[in-house]
Amino acid sequence: MSFPLRIQFFIIALASVAMLSLAAFLIIDVISQTESQRVEDAQRQVASASEELRLQYDQREAFVPEDPLSLLPPEMRELSLRGLSETVLRAYPLVQGGYFLVDSAEVLGASGGPLTAQMKDLIGRVCREASRSAGTAGLAMEHGLDSLVAAASPSEFGVAVAWSVRQLTGLRDPVVRQRRWLLAGLVLSALLGMAAVVSVWYSLHAGVGSVRRGLAALEADFRHRLPEGRGDFGQIARAINQMAGRRLALETELRRQDRLAALGRAVAGVAHEIRNPLNSLKLSLELLSRRLAKGTATGQEVSGASREVDRLDRIVGRLLAFGRPAPAERQVQDPMPLIEQAVQMVGEQARRKDVRITVAQRSGSPLAADVDGPQLQQVLINLLLNAIDASPSGDNVEVTADSSSGWITVRVADHGRGVPEEAKPHIFDVYFTTKPEGVGLGLSVSREIVISHGGTLEFSSAPGRTEFVVTIPAARGTPSETESVGTDRRG
């Protein structure tokens, strides 16, 4: 089971926060366990305990003046003072305490545990110091690997001194110190590990974002190249750029080969088509030569030769137009005059076949399109000639223009027999024609011109009506990246 990258980043962030919190807790714990900190805490604790022991003693002496402790038997005095010290020391764990009589150097009421000789010596010293200074005193001494911290507070009545002592075990134990250093190293390693994780996370996040943005830009423009930085993502970017470069070179080579193959087929077809008018032209010239020799020549032979020359010119013109690059002289203009001029240019062919051409504009507002006028005229002439050839004598060819949502649409319709079903998939192929005298370049050239304008050339055909639809953008567009010419197979 794999998670999306964002979820993985979120999990890493949560783990980092948890690890940092744990590391902070461990650092605080390590700091709190240092020798100086422990000694200071113990000193504050025993000072507070001795002060409270003194306060309890003074209150007992003040509220029971008829029964002072100094007049009690030793057993009763010990029992009474121990009761005071046990009551006080319940709030001070690990602290031992009691009272010290300065005159007799006697320790009374001790509670919290047995007293060692070192403890008794330290208690005597700190109590005498407190008695001399008439205030709270504190002392500390080392005891092997341990430390003793003591404090004493003299009573107001000058009879006893309240004391408290605490033993800090293992304070200077080298094993404990070593463990602390190991713990500190562990905490530092955790922090460094989290820093590395965060750094890797940030690097991955930035790298993935950069690659994602680069791929999006590459999708829009295959000539775009990703920025090549250092590290693994830099290598990925270089690999993507190399792949894009190889693909662009391969596509260019494939387009070149396709154009060469198409041109080869077109040249072969044109060579075949040229033979017919050349043979006719040769026969016409031979006939003209014989009649000239006999003195019976007429203008009919010259007219036939002229028609064959015009036919040759059209064939060569279509060959030259095939594969023409994208238009370079486009400008915003009304396509209606271009349509009317194209209709005038095919007027002679329409009159010979007795076909009438009607032009209509469906849009109420003036039309405007960013086109190369001569090339759009060439498309319209090709479509009109095909419509005239397909129309029965005495029929109509309808040309309509319209605009909608930023697109200009020009429709050329005839009422002939329609395109055969088997010819529909190949109608725009180079050197495909259903006419005996055709070359098969007109519709291919027309489609290429329309695509170069960012538009489409589509058709629908059924018995009794065939319609070609030219759709071009009103504003400057870019040629389609994919095949934008659709063929309606409805028949």
N, C-alpha and C positions, 0 to 999 in steps of 0.2 A: 504493500500500500504506500503510495507516494503522495506527498502533500504539495500544493502549489508553493512557489518560491516565497511568496509573501507570508504564507502561514509559517514556513520554516524560519523566516526572518523574525516573525513575531515570537516564536518559541525560543529562538536564540536570545532575543531581547529579554524575555521573562527569565530565562536561565541566568543571564548576565546580572539582572537586578537581584535575583535571589542569591547568587554567589557573592556579589558585592556586599549585600546586607550581612551575609554570614561572615565574610571577611572583616567587615567593620566591627561586628560583635566580637570576633576573636581578637582583633587588635585592642579593643577596649579591655577585654579580659586579660590580655597579656600585660597591658600597661598597669592595670590594677594589681597585678601580681608581682610587680617589681619590688625589690628590697626596700627602697626608700618609701615607696607608697605604703607598703604593709606596715612599716615601722611608724609612719605618721598616723595611719589609721589606728594602730594599737595605742599610740600615745594619747590620741584624742579619746579613745574609748576608756582607758584606765583613769585618765584625768577626770572624765565625767563620772565614772564609777566612784572614785575616791571622794569627789565633792558631794555626791549624793549620800555616801556612807556617813560623811561628816555631818551632813544636814540631818539625817535621821538620828544620829547620836545627840546632836545639840537639841533637837526637838524632844527627845526622850528625857534629857536632863532638865530641860526647861519646864516641861509639863508634869514631871514627877519629882519636885524638889525635896519632898520628904523622904524619898527613897533613892538617893544617889547611888550610882554604880560603884563608886569607890568604897561604900560601906557594906556592899553585899558580900556574902561568902564567895570564895573563888569559883566554886561550882556554879552557883547561881549567876554570877557575873559572866562566866564563860557562856552559859546557856542563853542569857539575855542578849549578849552581843552577837552570838551566832545567829540568833533569830533575826536581829536587825540586818546582818550581812546577807543571810540567805534570802531575805525578802527583797533586798536591793538588787542582788546579783542575778535574780531571775531574768532581769532585762538585759543582762550583759553576758552572753554566752562566751565560754572559753576564758573568762576573767575570774581570777581568785581575789578575795578581799577579806578585810577584817580590821582590827584595831591594834594599836601599838602604844604601850605605856612607856613614855620616854624615861621616867625615873627608874623603873625596874627593868627596862629593855625587854618587856614581856609582850608576846604576841597573843592576842585574845580574839575569840570569835571568828577565827579563820574558817572560811567556807569556799567551796569550789574545787577542792581537791587537796591532796597532801602537799606540803611545802618541802622542797629540797633545801639543802644547806645553802646553796647559792641563792635561792629565793629569799631565805631568811636573812642572809647577809645584805642582799640588795634592799629588802624591806627596812632593815635597821638603818641603813645609810640614808634612804630617801625620807624616812620619817624624822630622823634627826635634822636633816636639811630643811624639811618643812617646818619643824618646830623652831629652828633658829630664825628662819625668814618670816615666820608667822604668815605663811601663805602656801598655796599649792606648789609642790615641787615634783619634778619628774626625773628619772634616771633610767638608763638602759645599759645592759652589759651583755657581752657575748658568753654563750655557754655551749662550748663545743660547736656543733653545726647549727645550734639554735641561738635565739636571742631572747633576753628577758627585758620587758619594759614595765616599769613601775611608776606609780604616782602616789602622793600622800597629801592630805589636807588636815591641818591641826584644828581641833575643836575650839570653840570660843571659851570654854571653861578651862583650857590648858591642861586637862588631865590625860586625854588620849589623842592619838593621831589616827585618822582613817586612812587606810592604804588599799591599794589594788595593784595587782600584777598580772601580766599575761605572758605566756611563753609562746614565741613564734618558732614553730618547728620547721626544720629543713630550709631555713632562709638562705643559708649559704651552701646548701647541698649541691655539689657539682653536677650530680645527675639531674636534679630539678632545674638547675640553670641550663644544662644542655637541652633538656626538654623544652624549656622556654624559647631558647634560640631556634630549635627545630620548628616549634610552633610558629615563631615569627617568620622563619623561612617559608613554611607552608603557606602562611597568609600572603606573604609577598609573591610566592609562586602563583597563588590563586588570582591575585590582582593582575599579575603579568599575563596569566592565561586569559583572563576576562578581557584585558586590553587587546590581546591578540585576536580573540574571538570577535570583539567589536570592530577591530580594524579589518579583519577578513570580511565581516558582514558588510561594513561600509564599502569596501572594495568591490565585493560581489554586487551589492546594490547599484553602485555607480557604474560598474562594468556592464551589468545586464541592461541597465537603463540606456547606456550609450549604444550598445549593440541593437537594442530594440528601436531606438530612434533612428539609427543608421539604416536598419533594414526597412523601416517605414519610408525613409527618404529614398532608399534604393528601389523600393517598389514603385514609387512615383516617377523616379528618373533613374534608369539603369546606368547612366553615366556617373551618378553620384558615387563617391568613395568614402568609406568609413575612416575616421581619424585613427591613425595607427600610433598607439602609445606603447609604453613598456609593459612587461608582464604577460600573463597568459591571455588577457583580453586583447592586448596588442597583437599577439600572434593570431588570435581568432579573427580580429579585424583584418589583418593582412591576408589570412586565408580566404575570407569572404571577398575582399577586394580582388584577389587573384582569380577566384571563381567567377566573379562578375566580369572581370576583364576577359577571361577565356570565353565566357558565354557571349559577351558582346562581340568579340572577334568571330566566334563561330556563327552567330546570327548574321553578322555582316557578310561572312563568306557564303552562308547558305542563301542569303538574299541575292548575292552576286551570281551564284551558280543558278538559282532559279531564273533570274533575269536573263542570264546567258542562254539557259535552256529554252526559255520562252522566246527569246529573240531568235534562237536557232530555228525553232519551229515556225516562227513568223516569217523568217527569211526564206525557209524552204517553201512555205505556202505562197509567199509573194513571187518567188521564182517560178513556181508552177503557174500562178495566175498571170504573170507577165507574158508567158508564152502565147496565151490566146490572143491578147490584143496585138502582140508583135506579129503573129502569123496573119491576123486580119489586116494589119497595117501593111505588111509586105505584099499581101495579095492585092490590096487597094492600089499600092504604088505600081505593081506590075501591070494591073489593069489600066491605070492611068497612062503608063508608058506606052502600052500597045495602042490605046485609043488616040494618044497624042501622035503616034506615028501614022495612024490612019486618018487623023484629022477629025475624029468623031468624039473627042473628049468633052465632058460636061462637068459642072460643079458638083455633081453627086459623088464622084470619087473622092474629091477633096474633102467634102463634108464627112464622108465615112472615115477617112484617115484622121480628120480633126477630132472626131468623137473618140476614136481609139487612143489618140494622144491624151485627151482629157481623162480617159479611163486610166491610162498609165499614170498620169499625174496624181489622180486620187489614190491609187494604190501605193505609190511612193510616199505621198503625204501622210497616209495612215501609218506606214512603216516608220517614218521619221517621228510621228507623234507618239508611237508606242514607247513607254518607258520614260517619257519626258519628266524631268524633276518637278518638285513642288512649285506652285505658282509664285512668282517673284514680284508681280505688278498688280497686286490686289488693291482695291479701293471700294469704299462704300458707295453704292449706286443703286438706282432703280432697275430691277431685272426686266421690267416690262419692255423697254426699248430693245434690250438684247433679244428677247423672245420675238418681237416684231421683226427685227432685222433677220433673225434666223428663218422666220417664215418667208420673208421676201427672197432669201437666198435659195430656198428650195421651191420657189414659186413655179419655175419652169418645169421641174419634174412633176409637180402637182397638176399643172395644166395639161401636160402630155397624157396623164392618166385620168384626167377629169375628176380629180379629188379636190374637195374644198376644205380649207383649213380655217377653223374658227378659234379665236383667242378670247379668253374671258378672265377677268380678275374678280375673285370672290370676296377678297378683303376690301372693306370700304375705305380704309386709310391707305396712303401711298406705301409701297413696298420699298425696302432697303436691305441690301445684303453686301457683305464685304467679300467681293469675288474678283477673279481675273476675267474681265469681260470676254476677250477672244476665246478663252478656254471654255467658258460656260456656253458661248455660242456654238463651239465645236460639239459639245455634248448634245445640245438641242438639235443641231443639224443632223447628227447621227440618228437620234431618236425619231426625228421627223421623216428622214429618208426611209427608215425601217417601217414607220407607220404608213407612209405612202405606198411602199412596195406591198405591204400586207393588205391594203384596203382594196375593195372591189371598185371598179370604175363607177363614178357617180356618187361615191360615198363621202363621208365627212371624217376628218381628223380633228379631234378636240384637244386644245391646249388650255389649261386652266392654271392660274397662279393664286396662291393664298399664303397667309402668314398666321402663325399661332405660337405663342409662348417662346418667342425668340428664334423661331425657325421659319424659313421660306420653303414652300412646297410648290413644285411645278409638276403637273401631270400631263402626259401625252398619251392619248387613247385613240385606238382605231377599232373598227368593227369587222375585222377580217376573220379568218378561220382560227386564229389563235396559234400558240406555240405548241407543237406536239409534246406529249407527255415525256417521251424519251429524250427530248432535247432540253427540257427545263433544267435539269441539274447542271448542264454544260453551257447554258446560255451566255455566261460571262467568261468562259474559257477562251484563252488565246487561240486563234486560228480555228474557231468552231463557227460554222455558218450553215444555214439551211437553204441558202440561195445559190443557184448554180454559178452565178458570176461574183459571188461574195468572197471576201478575203478573210473575214472572221476576226478583224481587229477593232471594228467600230465600238462595240459594247465594252470590250476590254479596256480600250483607251478611255472611254467615257467613265467607266467605273473608277479607274485610277485618278482621273481628274476630280471627280466628286469626293473621293476619299481624301485627296490632298487638301480639299477645302474643309475637312472635318465633317463631311456629310455622308449620306447613304444613297445608293441607287438600288431600288427594289422594283419588282414587277409582279403582276398577277395576270393570268391568262386563262381564258375559257373560250369555247367556240362562240363567235359573235362579238367578243370584246377582249382586247389586250391593252393593259395600261402599265406604263413605266412611270415611276414616281421618283423625282429628284428632290431630296431634302438636304438643305444646307443651312448652317447657322447664320443668323442675321449679323452677329458679331464675329470677330476674328476667332477661329477655333484652331485646334491642333489635329493633325491626322490621327485617325483611330489607331490604337495599338494592336487591336485584334481585328479580325474580319468583321467589318461593320455592314457589309452588304448582305441583306437577307433575300431569300428567294421564296416567294409564296407558292407552295405546291398544291394549292387548292384545285388547280385545273379549271 
